[in-house]
Amino acid sequence: MPHYHFTDRSSTALILLLLALLVSYSGGLGRVDNVLYDLGQKLGTRPAPSDLVIVAIDEESLSRLGRWPWSRRLHAALIDQLKQDGARVIGLDLILAEPQANDPSADIMLAESIRTAGNVVLPVLIESNRTNGQMLETLPLPQLGQYAAALGRVHAELDEDGIARSLFLWEGVGTALWPHFAQAVLMAAKIPTPGLSAILPVVNTVQPYTLVRYDQRRINFLGAPGHVRSFSYAQVLNGEFPQGLFKDQIVLVGATAAGMGDLLTTPVSGLRQPMPGVEFHANALEAMRQDRLVKSLPDWLVMLVCAMLALAPLLWLPQLPPLQGLLVCLLWFVIVASVSITLPLWAGVWQPPSGALLAILLAYPVWSWRKLESASRFLDHELKRLHYELAGKVMHRHKKNNAIFSDPFQARIIQVQTASSRLRHLQTERKETLAFISHDIRVPLASALMQLEASGEATGKLYASLARALRLAEDFLSTSRAEMTDAMNFKETDMGSVLHQAADDAHSAARIKAVQLIRELPDEPVWVSGDFGLLHRAILNLIMNAVKFAPPDTKVTIRLEVINTYAEISVTDHGSGISQAQQAQLFKRFSRANAASDNLDGTGLGLYFVRSVTEKHGGSIGVASEPGVYTSFTMRLPLIEDAKATR
């Protein structure tokens, strides 16, 4: 069924391709992609860097220093303390956009501390003044901002499920002016950031009052909340730490207390243990420094990879049995999912796999459906043909059962059962016909030959014609029986015994012609599944042909070898040989080797019988010959796996 096979593969490929591309393009299974990404982040925990530390405004600090907000004199003292201990850079993740009304001198003191330290990074907050309202940039107080080493946005991008997985490297209202807070800290510390630009990128479109973003990246997180080393704000402020603890350290100051509201749900946390914003910035900072921010592949490449992954099952589904095909599809699903999970960790790129995974998951059902449709069409075609060949009996039964079975497949099964019954009946009739030929034709022919022999007319033309007719009938019967033999009735058969028996039966004919039979047979049994009588008759035909065409005083070699999983039987004579043109016709009905020789008699069914027997036993037959030198017929039969030498 080559036509159906091509249609099945093409239609399945089209369905899987459209399904995968539609899901990938629309993002309809984006939550599945996110779950896989989150799983990879949970599996990819790494040690926190030793030079990164968080000074946390935690519950202990609130308890010791009082309710929030604190006086900015405390922030100034903290900066002085960190600078004195040698901090490399201080990222102050606190919104300082309005002056301290009750103590204006506190702002002056904080500004002086920032100026003196020279390495303090302050945040920029981008927010909306109301729901769906105009976006605003909230900067630090000018008197603070003018002394800051750098400014950066404190912002995390929330996906549709409310989880923070990514950030934009540059963002701003009207133009993408501000780097991310983590990048600003690295810039202030003069730490190189491979793969990131420390210079404001050129943004072609300037849109006033509109949030403009550039270069979105996902974050490879270090670990769960609390993974980064931290110290209490109150402890650091009061000098309750070993001297030199913060020397050459990247210090991020921010809120971690639950009541402060600066908490994010991330892939490595969860709703019960959200991650403080300052620790999110710490994870982003380390990912930037190690060039581990995850890039998303271009849309065209995502679609191309998705299409290739989705179509891969069609490489093995047409070749494998159903169960194996299903198992390989499931294995491929696991491989694609596993690679997608780990790809951000070791390659730093993200390929959303949901479209491909859905196509892979449906590949086997879709392929089975298309094959079922194809089989249904083929079955209908064959049943229609059987209807005409079997004189309408199948169709008559089909119409009768349609009133009972509304299921089309059940109706087809009934048709097949009826056709099989009819074919078995025809086979029985064929056997009866062969029995008739065997008895009512062979017996009169044999009787006529006996009468001619008794009357002394065994040399006349009539005798020769009757003898040839008898041989033709016997050969025809033998060939028909071989074709009708049921392989289910085959038994373990030792080919060595078959060859010895055939050689013994041909011995008299060989002796009369002065031809020597050479047996090259192994001592150990060679087991095949077969019918002893048919194999014996086929081998005997080959040996008798070799004796017939072999010149007197020559040898006919009978050889049996085991080659891989096959028994190879060869019969070789050294006669006139067979031309290439004759070899192509040898195994057809009523074809004979050296047919042009008038002195040779035969029915032309002997080699056809040998081929029928060989093919019925799952083997093959071939011939090799060089005119005037030799002719060798070779029969190859499959061995019984792990056959035991038991009789």
C-alpha positions as CSV (number, residue, x, y, z in Angstrom):
1,M,0.0,0.0,0.0
2,P,2.6,2.6,-1.0
3,H,0.0,5.2,-1.8
4,Y,-1.7,4.9,1.6
5,H,1.6,4.9,3.4
6,F,2.6,8.2,1.7
7,T,-0.7,9.8,2.5
8,D,-0.7,8.7,6.2
9,R,2.8,10.1,6.8
10,S,2.0,13.4,5.0
11,S,-1.3,14.0,6.6
12,T,0.1,13.1,10.1
13,A,3.0,15.5,9.5
14,L,0.6,18.3,8.5
15,I,-1.6,17.8,11.5
16,L,1.3,17.7,14.0
17,L,3.1,20.7,12.3
18,L,0.0,22.9,12.4
19,L,-0.7,21.9,16.0
20,A,2.8,22.6,17.2
21,L,3.2,25.9,15.4
22,L,-0.3,27.1,16.4
23,V,0.4,26.4,20.1
24,S,3.9,27.9,19.9
25,Y,2.8,31.0,18.1
26,S,-0.2,31.7,20.3
27,G,1.4,30.8,23.6
28,G,-1.7,28.9,24.5
29,L,0.2,26.6,26.8
30,G,2.5,29.2,28.2
31,R,1.8,28.0,31.7
32,V,3.2,24.6,30.8
33,D,6.4,26.3,29.5
34,N,6.6,28.3,32.7
35,V,6.2,25.1,34.9
36,L,9.0,23.4,33.0
37,Y,11.3,26.5,33.3
38,D,10.5,26.6,37.1
39,L,11.3,22.9,37.5
40,G,14.7,23.5,35.9
41,Q,15.4,26.4,38.3
42,K,14.6,24.3,41.3
43,L,16.9,21.6,40.1
44,G,19.7,24.0,39.2
45,T,20.6,25.3,42.6
46,R,24.2,26.8,42.8
47,P,26.3,28.1,45.8
48,A,25.9,31.7,46.5
49,P,29.0,33.9,45.8
50,S,31.2,34.7,48.8
51,D,31.4,38.4,47.9
52,L,27.7,39.1,47.8
53,V,25.8,40.0,51.0
54,I,22.4,41.4,51.9
55,V,21.9,43.7,54.8
56,A,18.3,42.9,55.6
57,I,15.6,45.1,57.1
58,D,14.1,42.1,58.9
59,E,11.8,41.5,61.8
60,E,14.6,41.7,64.3
61,S,15.7,45.1,63.0
62,L,12.1,46.4,63.2
63,S,11.9,45.1,66.7
64,R,15.1,46.8,67.8
65,L,14.9,50.0,65.8
66,G,11.2,50.7,65.9
67,R,8.4,51.0,63.3
68,W,9.1,51.8,59.7
69,P,9.9,54.3,58.2
70,W,13.1,55.0,60.2
71,S,15.0,58.2,60.3
72,R,17.4,58.7,57.4
73,R,20.1,59.4,60.0
74,L,20.1,55.6,60.5
75,H,20.7,55.0,56.8
76,A,23.5,57.5,56.8
77,A,25.1,55.8,59.8
78,L,24.7,52.4,58.0
79,I,26.4,53.7,54.9
80,D,29.3,55.1,57.0
81,Q,29.6,51.8,58.8
82,L,29.8,49.8,55.6
83,K,32.2,52.2,53.9
84,Q,34.5,52.2,56.9
85,D,34.6,48.4,56.8
86,G,35.6,48.5,53.1
87,A,32.4,47.6,51.1
88,R,33.1,47.6,47.4
89,V,29.6,48.9,46.5
90,I,26.4,49.6,48.4
91,G,23.1,49.1,46.7
92,L,20.5,50.9,48.7
93,D,17.1,49.3,47.7
94,L,15.1,52.0,49.5
95,I,12.7,54.5,47.8
96,L,13.9,58.0,48.9
97,A,11.7,60.1,46.7
98,E,10.3,62.5,49.3
99,P,12.1,64.6,52.0
100,Q,11.8,63.6,55.6
101,A,9.3,66.1,56.8
102,N,10.0,65.8,60.6
103,D,13.8,66.0,60.2
104,P,15.1,67.9,57.1
105,S,18.6,67.7,58.4
106,A,18.4,63.9,58.1
107,D,18.3,64.2,54.3
108,I,21.4,66.4,54.4
109,M,23.2,63.9,56.6
110,L,22.3,61.0,54.2
111,A,23.4,63.0,51.2
112,E,26.7,63.7,52.8
113,S,27.2,60.0,53.7
114,I,26.4,59.0,50.0
115,R,28.8,61.7,48.8
116,T,31.6,60.5,51.1
117,A,31.1,56.8,50.3
118,G,31.1,57.4,46.6
119,N,29.9,53.9,45.8
120,V,26.2,54.0,46.7
121,V,23.6,53.0,44.1
122,L,20.0,54.3,44.5
123,P,16.8,53.0,43.0
124,V,14.4,54.4,40.4
125,L,10.8,53.3,40.7
126,I,8.6,53.2,37.7
127,E,4.9,53.0,38.6
128,S,1.4,54.1,37.6
129,N,-0.4,56.7,39.5
130,R,-3.6,54.7,39.1
131,T,-4.9,51.5,37.5
132,N,-4.1,51.7,33.7
133,G,-3.0,55.3,34.3
134,Q,0.1,57.1,33.1
135,M,3.4,55.6,33.9
136,L,5.7,57.7,36.1
137,E,9.4,57.6,37.0
138,T,10.0,58.1,40.7
139,L,13.6,59.2,41.2
140,P,15.5,59.7,44.5
141,L,15.6,63.2,46.0
142,P,17.8,65.4,43.8
143,Q,20.1,66.1,46.7
144,L,20.6,62.4,47.2
145,G,20.6,61.4,43.5
146,Q,23.4,63.9,42.6
147,Y,25.8,62.0,44.7
148,A,24.8,58.5,43.8
149,A,27.4,56.3,42.0
150,A,24.6,55.1,39.7
151,L,20.8,54.8,39.4
152,G,18.9,51.7,38.4
153,R,15.3,50.5,38.3
154,V,14.0,48.2,41.0
155,H,11.5,46.3,38.9
156,A,10.7,42.6,38.2
157,E,8.5,41.5,35.3
158,L,5.6,39.4,36.5
159,D,4.3,36.7,34.1
160,E,0.6,36.0,33.7
161,D,0.7,33.6,36.7
162,G,2.1,36.3,38.9
163,I,5.6,34.8,39.1
164,A,8.8,36.9,38.6
165,R,11.1,35.1,36.2
166,S,12.6,37.8,34.1
167,L,13.6,41.5,33.8
168,F,14.3,44.1,31.2
169,L,17.9,45.3,31.0
170,W,16.8,48.8,30.0
171,E,13.5,50.5,30.7
172,G,12.0,54.0,31.0
173,V,9.1,56.3,30.3
174,G,9.4,57.7,26.8
175,T,12.8,56.0,26.3
176,A,14.6,53.1,27.8
177,L,16.9,55.2,29.9
178,W,17.4,53.3,33.1
179,P,19.4,50.1,33.5
180,H,18.2,47.5,36.0
181,F,19.2,48.1,39.6
182,A,21.5,45.0,39.6
183,Q,23.3,46.2,36.5
184,A,23.7,49.6,38.0
185,V,25.4,48.1,41.1
186,L,27.8,46.1,38.9
187,M,28.6,49.3,36.9
188,A,29.3,51.2,40.1
189,A,31.6,48.4,41.3
190,K,33.3,48.4,37.9
191,I,32.7,44.7,37.6
192,P,32.6,43.5,33.9
193,T,29.3,42.1,32.7
194,P,29.9,39.7,29.8
195,G,27.0,39.8,27.3
196,L,25.5,43.0,28.7
197,S,25.9,46.6,27.5
198,A,27.0,49.1,30.1
199,I,26.0,51.9,27.7
200,L,22.4,53.0,27.0
201,P,21.3,51.2,23.9
202,V,19.9,53.1,21.0
203,V,16.1,52.9,21.0
204,N,14.6,54.0,17.7
205,T,11.1,54.8,18.9
206,V,10.6,57.5,21.5
207,Q,7.1,57.4,22.9
208,P,6.3,60.1,25.5
209,Y,4.4,58.9,28.6
210,T,4.7,55.3,27.5
211,L,6.8,52.6,29.1
212,V,9.6,51.6,26.8
213,R,11.5,48.4,27.4
214,Y,14.5,46.8,25.8
215,D,16.2,43.3,26.0
216,Q,14.1,41.0,28.2
217,R,16.0,38.2,29.9
218,R,15.1,35.4,32.2
219,I,17.0,34.8,35.4
220,N,19.0,31.7,36.4
221,F,18.3,31.8,40.1
222,L,20.9,30.7,42.7
223,G,18.5,29.0,45.0
224,A,15.5,29.3,47.2
225,P,14.8,32.4,49.4
226,G,17.5,32.8,52.1
227,H,20.2,31.2,49.9
228,V,22.2,34.5,49.7
229,R,24.2,35.3,52.8
230,S,22.5,38.1,54.9
231,F,22.9,40.1,58.1
232,S,20.4,42.1,60.1
233,Y,20.3,45.8,59.5
234,A,20.3,46.5,63.3
235,Q,23.4,44.3,63.8
236,V,25.4,46.0,61.1
237,L,24.2,49.5,62.2
238,N,25.4,48.7,65.8
239,G,28.7,47.3,64.6
240,E,27.9,43.8,65.7
241,F,30.0,42.0,63.2
242,P,33.7,41.1,62.8
243,Q,35.9,43.8,61.4
244,G,36.6,43.4,57.7
245,L,33.5,41.3,57.1
246,F,32.3,43.7,54.4
247,K,35.7,44.3,52.8
248,D,35.4,44.2,49.0
249,Q,31.9,42.9,49.3
250,I,28.9,43.8,47.1
251,V,26.3,44.9,49.7
252,L,22.6,45.2,48.9
253,V,20.4,46.8,51.5
254,G,16.7,46.1,51.4
255,A,13.6,44.9,53.2
256,T,13.0,41.2,53.9
257,A,10.4,41.5,56.6
258,A,7.0,40.2,55.6
259,G,5.2,43.4,56.7
260,M,7.3,45.5,54.3
261,G,5.4,44.2,51.3
262,D,8.6,43.9,49.1
263,L,8.1,40.2,48.3
264,L,8.0,38.3,45.0
265,T,6.9,34.9,44.0
266,T,9.7,33.3,42.0
267,P,10.3,29.9,40.4
268,V,12.5,28.8,43.3
269,S,10.2,30.0,46.1
270,G,6.4,29.7,46.1
271,L,3.4,31.3,47.6
272,R,4.3,30.2,51.1
273,Q,7.9,31.4,51.0
274,P,8.1,34.4,48.6
275,M,11.5,36.0,47.8
276,P,12.3,39.5,49.1
277,G,12.9,42.0,46.3
278,V,16.5,42.7,47.5
279,E,17.3,39.0,47.1
280,F,15.7,39.0,43.7
281,H,18.1,41.7,42.8
282,A,21.0,39.7,44.2
283,N,20.1,36.7,42.0
284,A,19.8,39.0,39.0
285,L,23.2,40.6,39.8
286,E,25.0,37.2,40.0
287,A,23.3,36.0,36.8
288,M,24.5,39.2,35.0
289,R,28.0,38.9,36.4
290,Q,28.4,35.2,35.4
291,D,26.7,35.8,32.0
292,R,23.9,33.4,33.0
293,L,20.9,35.6,32.1
294,V,18.7,33.5,29.8
295,K,18.0,34.7,26.3
296,S,14.8,33.7,24.5
297,L,15.3,32.4,21.0
298,P,14.0,34.4,18.1
299,D,10.4,33.6,17.2
300,W,11.4,32.1,13.8
301,L,13.9,29.8,15.4
302,V,11.5,28.8,18.1
303,M,9.0,27.8,15.4
304,L,11.6,25.9,13.4
305,V,12.9,23.9,16.4
306,C,9.4,23.2,17.5
307,A,8.5,21.9,14.0
308,M,11.5,19.6,13.9
309,L,10.8,18.2,17.3
310,A,7.2,17.7,16.5
311,L,7.9,15.8,13.3
312,A,10.6,13.6,14.7
313,P,8.2,10.8,15.7
314,L,7.4,10.2,12.0
315,L,11.0,8.9,11.6
316,W,10.2,5.8,13.7
317,L,6.4,5.4,13.8
318,P,6.2,4.0,10.2
319,Q,9.0,1.6,11.0
320,L,8.1,0.2,14.4
321,P,5.4,-2.1,15.7
322,P,2.6,-0.2,17.6
323,L,3.8,-0.9,21.1
324,Q,7.4,0.0,20.3
325,G,6.3,3.1,18.5
326,L,4.3,4.2,21.5
327,L,7.2,3.6,23.9
328,V,9.7,5.5,21.7
329,C,7.3,8.4,21.5
330,L,7.0,8.5,25.3
331,L,10.8,8.3,25.5
332,W,11.1,11.2,23.0
333,F,8.6,13.2,25.1
334,V,10.7,12.7,28.2
335,I,14.0,13.6,26.3
336,V,12.5,16.8,24.8
337,A,11.1,17.9,28.2
338,S,14.3,17.1,30.0
339,V,16.5,19.1,27.5
340,S,14.0,22.0,27.7
341,I,14.2,22.0,31.5
342,T,18.0,22.0,31.5
343,L,18.7,24.1,28.5
344,P,18.6,27.5,30.4
345,L,21.0,26.1,33.0
346,W,23.8,25.0,30.7
347,A,23.2,27.0,27.5
348,G,21.6,30.1,28.7
349,V,18.8,30.0,26.2
350,W,15.1,29.3,26.5
351,Q,13.1,27.3,23.9
352,P,9.4,27.1,24.9
353,P,8.6,23.4,24.4
354,S,4.9,23.2,24.9
355,G,3.9,23.2,21.3
356,A,6.4,20.4,20.4
357,L,5.5,18.4,23.5
358,L,1.8,18.5,22.7
359,A,2.5,17.4,19.1
360,I,4.8,14.6,20.4
361,L,2.1,13.5,22.9
362,L,-0.5,13.3,20.1
363,A,1.8,11.9,17.5
364,Y,0.9,8.2,18.2
365,P,-2.9,8.8,18.5
366,V,-2.9,10.9,15.3
367,W,-0.7,8.3,13.4
368,S,-2.9,5.5,14.6
369,W,-6.0,7.4,13.5
370,R,-4.5,8.0,10.0
371,K,-3.4,4.3,9.7
372,L,-6.9,3.2,10.9
373,E,-8.5,5.4,8.2
374,S,-6.1,4.0,5.7
375,A,-6.8,0.4,6.8
376,S,-10.5,1.1,6.6
377,R,-10.2,2.4,3.0
378,F,-8.1,-0.6,2.0
379,L,-10.4,-3.0,3.7
380,D,-13.4,-1.5,1.9
381,H,-11.6,-1.8,-1.4
382,E,-10.6,-5.4,-0.8
383,L,-14.1,-6.3,0.4
384,K,-15.6,-4.8,-2.7
385,R,-13.2,-6.9,-4.8
386,L,-14.1,-10.0,-2.8
387,H,-17.7,-9.2,-3.4
388,Y,-17.2,-9.6,-7.1
389,E,-14.8,-12.5,-6.9
390,L,-17.0,-14.5,-4.5
391,A,-20.2,-14.1,-6.4
392,G,-21.8,-11.5,-4.1
393,K,-22.0,-13.7,-1.1
394,V,-20.0,-11.4,1.1
395,M,-22.0,-8.3,0.2
396,H,-25.3,-10.2,0.8
397,R,-24.2,-11.1,4.3
398,H,-23.0,-7.5,4.9
399,K,-26.4,-6.0,4.0
400,K,-28.0,-8.5,6.3
401,N,-25.8,-7.6,9.3
402,N,-26.0,-3.8,8.8
403,A,-29.5,-4.0,10.3
404,I,-27.9,-5.5,13.5
405,F,-24.5,-3.7,13.7
406,S,-24.5,0.1,13.3
407,D,-20.7,0.2,14.0
408,P,-19.0,0.3,10.6
409,F,-15.9,-1.6,11.9
410,Q,-18.0,-4.3,13.3
411,A,-19.8,-4.6,10.0
412,R,-16.4,-4.9,8.2
413,I,-15.3,-7.6,10.6
414,I,-18.4,-9.6,9.8
415,Q,-17.6,-9.2,6.1
416,V,-14.1,-10.4,6.6
417,Q,-15.3,-13.4,8.6
418,T,-17.8,-14.2,5.8
419,A,-15.1,-13.9,3.2
420,S,-12.7,-16.0,5.2
421,S,-15.3,-18.7,5.5
422,R,-16.0,-18.6,1.8
423,L,-12.2,-18.8,1.0
424,R,-11.9,-21.8,3.3
425,H,-14.8,-23.4,1.4
426,L,-13.0,-22.7,-1.9
427,Q,-9.8,-24.2,-0.5
428,T,-11.7,-27.3,0.5
429,E,-13.1,-27.5,-3.0
430,R,-9.6,-27.1,-4.4
431,K,-8.3,-30.0,-2.3
432,E,-11.2,-32.1,-3.5
433,T,-10.3,-31.2,-7.1
434,L,-6.7,-32.2,-6.5
435,A,-7.9,-35.5,-5.0
436,F,-10.0,-36.0,-8.1
437,I,-6.9,-35.4,-10.3
438,S,-4.8,-37.6,-8.1
439,H,-7.2,-40.5,-8.3
440,D,-9.2,-40.2,-11.6
441,I,-6.3,-39.0,-13.8
442,R,-3.1,-40.5,-12.3
443,V,-4.7,-44.0,-11.8
444,P,-5.9,-44.4,-15.5
445,L,-2.5,-43.1,-16.7
446,A,-0.6,-45.5,-14.5
447,S,-2.9,-48.3,-15.6
448,A,-2.4,-47.5,-19.3
449,L,1.4,-47.5,-18.8
450,M,1.3,-50.9,-17.1
451,Q,-0.8,-52.4,-19.9
452,L,1.7,-51.0,-22.5
453,E,4.6,-52.5,-20.5
454,A,2.8,-55.8,-20.3
455,S,2.2,-55.9,-24.0
456,G,5.8,-55.1,-24.8
457,E,5.1,-51.6,-26.2
458,A,7.0,-49.6,-23.6
459,T,9.2,-48.0,-26.1
460,G,6.6,-46.5,-28.4
461,K,5.5,-42.9,-28.8
462,L,2.2,-43.6,-27.0
463,Y,4.1,-44.8,-23.9
464,A,6.4,-41.8,-23.8
465,S,3.4,-39.4,-24.1
466,L,1.5,-41.2,-21.3
467,A,4.6,-41.2,-19.1
468,R,5.2,-37.5,-19.6
469,A,1.5,-36.8,-18.8
470,L,1.7,-38.8,-15.6
471,R,4.9,-37.0,-14.5
472,L,3.2,-33.6,-15.3
473,A,0.2,-34.6,-13.2
474,E,2.4,-35.7,-10.3
475,D,4.5,-32.5,-10.5
476,F,1.4,-30.4,-10.6
477,L,0.0,-32.1,-7.6
478,S,3.2,-31.8,-5.6
479,T,3.4,-28.0,-6.5
480,S,-0.2,-27.4,-5.5
481,R,0.3,-29.2,-2.2
482,A,3.4,-27.2,-1.5
483,E,1.5,-23.9,-2.1
484,M,-1.4,-25.1,0.1
485,T,0.8,-26.2,3.0
486,D,0.0,-24.5,6.3
487,A,3.3,-23.3,8.0
488,M,1.6,-23.6,11.3
489,N,2.0,-27.4,11.0
490,F,5.7,-27.3,10.5
491,K,7.9,-29.2,13.0
492,E,11.5,-29.1,14.0
493,T,13.4,-30.7,11.2
494,D,17.1,-31.6,10.9
495,M,18.3,-30.5,7.5
496,G,21.3,-33.0,7.7
497,S,18.8,-35.9,7.9
498,V,16.8,-34.4,4.9
499,L,20.0,-34.2,2.8
500,H,21.2,-37.7,3.7
501,Q,17.8,-39.1,2.8
502,A,17.7,-37.2,-0.5
503,A,21.2,-38.3,-1.4
504,D,20.4,-41.9,-0.6
505,D,17.4,-41.8,-2.9
506,A,19.4,-40.3,-5.7
507,H,22.2,-42.8,-5.4
508,S,20.9,-45.3,-7.9
509,A,20.4,-42.7,-10.6
510,A,23.9,-41.3,-10.0
511,R,25.5,-44.7,-10.1
512,I,23.8,-45.5,-13.4
513,K,25.3,-42.3,-14.9
514,A,28.7,-42.8,-13.2
515,V,28.3,-39.6,-11.2
516,Q,29.8,-39.5,-7.7
517,L,27.7,-37.8,-5.0
518,I,29.9,-35.9,-2.5
519,R,28.3,-35.1,0.8
520,E,29.8,-32.2,2.8
521,L,27.4,-32.2,5.8
522,P,28.0,-31.3,9.5
523,D,27.9,-34.0,12.2
524,E,25.8,-31.8,14.4
525,P,22.0,-31.4,13.7
526,V,20.9,-28.2,11.8
527,W,17.4,-27.4,12.9
528,V,14.8,-25.6,10.8
529,S,11.0,-25.4,11.1
530,G,9.6,-27.2,8.2
531,D,7.9,-30.2,6.5
532,F,10.3,-33.1,6.1
533,G,8.5,-34.5,3.0
534,L,8.4,-31.2,1.1
535,L,12.0,-30.4,1.9
536,H,13.1,-33.9,1.0
537,R,11.3,-33.7,-2.4
538,A,12.8,-30.2,-3.1
539,I,16.3,-31.3,-2.3
540,L,15.9,-34.5,-4.3
541,N,14.7,-32.4,-7.3
542,L,17.9,-30.3,-7.1
543,I,20.1,-33.4,-6.8
544,M,18.4,-35.3,-9.6
545,N,18.7,-32.2,-11.9
546,A,22.4,-32.0,-11.1
547,V,22.9,-35.7,-11.8
548,K,20.9,-35.3,-15.1
549,F,23.1,-32.5,-16.4
550,A,26.4,-33.7,-15.0
551,P,28.7,-35.4,-17.5
552,P,29.7,-39.0,-16.7
553,D,32.6,-39.5,-14.3
554,T,32.1,-36.2,-12.6
555,K,31.1,-35.2,-9.1
556,V,27.9,-33.6,-7.6
557,T,28.6,-31.9,-4.3
558,I,25.9,-31.6,-1.7
559,R,26.9,-29.1,1.0
560,L,25.2,-27.9,4.2
561,E,26.5,-24.9,6.2
562,V,25.3,-22.7,9.0
563,I,25.8,-19.0,8.1
564,N,24.6,-16.5,10.8
565,T,20.9,-17.4,11.3
566,Y,20.4,-19.4,8.2
567,A,21.0,-23.0,7.0
568,E,22.6,-22.8,3.5
569,I,22.2,-25.9,1.3
570,S,24.0,-26.0,-2.0
571,V,24.0,-28.6,-4.8
572,T,26.8,-28.2,-7.4
573,D,27.5,-30.0,-10.6
574,H,30.2,-29.5,-13.3
575,G,28.1,-29.8,-16.4
576,S,27.4,-27.5,-19.3
577,G,26.2,-24.6,-17.1
578,I,23.3,-22.2,-17.5
579,S,23.4,-18.8,-19.4
580,Q,22.4,-15.6,-17.7
581,A,19.3,-15.3,-19.9
582,Q,18.1,-18.8,-18.8
583,Q,18.8,-18.1,-15.1
584,A,16.3,-15.3,-15.0
585,Q,13.5,-17.8,-16.1
586,L,14.5,-20.9,-14.2
587,F,12.1,-20.7,-11.3
588,K,9.0,-19.9,-13.2
589,R,6.2,-22.4,-14.1
590,F,7.0,-24.7,-17.1
591,S,10.5,-23.4,-17.5
592,R,13.5,-25.7,-17.8
593,A,17.3,-25.3,-17.8
594,N,18.8,-26.1,-21.2
595,A,15.3,-26.2,-22.7
596,A,16.8,-26.2,-26.1
597,S,18.3,-29.6,-25.7
598,D,16.0,-32.1,-27.3
599,N,17.3,-35.1,-25.5
600,L,16.3,-33.8,-22.1
601,D,12.9,-34.6,-20.7
602,G,11.0,-32.7,-18.0
603,T,7.8,-31.0,-17.1
604,G,9.2,-27.5,-16.2
605,L,7.6,-27.6,-12.7
606,G,10.6,-29.0,-10.8
607,L,12.4,-25.8,-10.0
608,Y,9.1,-24.0,-9.5
609,F,8.2,-26.6,-6.9
610,V,11.6,-26.0,-5.2
611,R,11.0,-22.3,-5.1
612,S,7.5,-22.7,-3.7
613,V,8.8,-25.0,-1.0
614,T,11.6,-22.7,-0.1
615,E,9.5,-19.6,0.1
616,K,6.8,-21.4,2.1
617,H,9.6,-22.1,4.6
618,G,10.6,-18.4,4.8
619,G,13.8,-18.9,2.8
620,S,15.2,-18.1,-0.6
621,I,16.6,-20.0,-3.6
622,G,19.3,-18.8,-6.0
623,V,21.6,-20.1,-8.8
624,A,25.1,-19.4,-9.8
625,S,26.6,-20.8,-13.0
626,E,29.5,-20.4,-15.4
627,P,28.7,-22.1,-18.8
628,G,31.0,-25.0,-19.4
629,V,32.3,-25.0,-15.8
630,Y,29.7,-25.4,-13.1
631,T,26.2,-24.8,-11.9
632,S,25.3,-24.4,-8.2
633,F,21.8,-24.1,-6.7
634,T,21.7,-22.6,-3.2
635,M,18.8,-22.8,-0.8
636,R,18.8,-20.6,2.4
637,L,16.4,-21.5,5.2
638,P,16.0,-19.7,8.6
639,L,17.2,-21.6,11.6
640,I,15.1,-22.2,14.7
641,E,16.2,-19.8,17.4
642,D,17.9,-21.5,20.3
643,A,17.0,-24.9,18.8
644,K,17.7,-27.8,21.0
645,A,19.1,-31.0,19.5
646,T,16.2,-33.1,20.7
647,R,14.1,-35.4,18.7
